[in-house]
Amino acid sequence: MAHGEVLEFEEYVRTRQDALLRSARRLVPDPVDAQDLLQTALARTYGRWDGIADKSLADAYLRRVMINTRTEWWRARRLEEVPTEQLPDASVEDGTEQHADRALLMDILGVLAPKQRSVVVLRHWEQMSTEETAAALGMSAGTVKSTLHRALARLRQELESRELDAHALERAEQGDERETERCAA
């Protein structure tokens, strides 16, 4: 690789490392494993940097390398499992609440217009900057900010409405129970 390309790669890594590490954290739960994943992907990409004609697609290329690397790791770890006759005592975290929160989030995003949903996902889920979001969606930074503001206000309104509905349903159920108890007495 030419000296200029080495400097270009180093500059790319310096400017994009935080965003790339966030992507790695979404792929593997352990922060140390995420750092290892990113380093491995960067090392693999370094050797092929001159082959990436459009450097604006380098993030996508690196994310694909991270996904492939994570898959390789998963396959290798699967082979390390050894069957035994006795199961180990292990506690398993109940992810029910987390799944319920995620289901609520996915459901509530459905009330937004597609443009609002896109802005919310890119800014808060993908943690893109306002400028990156604007470039990705082909709009101005001001439009991204105002769209995000309106979308978050709409999400808050929807959450409050659903919470009020849940409380009203709960009160109605309690009233039915009291009525049943009174009739039984």
Protein Blocks (a to p, Z undefined) as FASTA:
>chain_A
ZZklmmmmmmmmmmmmmmmmmmmmmmpmblklmmmmmmmmmmmmmmmmmmmmblmlmmmm
mmmmmmmmmmmmmmmmmmmpccdfbdcddddddfklmmmmmmmmmmmmmmpcfklmmmmm
mmmmnopafklmmmmnopafklmmmmmmmmmmmmmmmmmmmmmmmmmmmmmmmmmmmmmm
mmmZZ
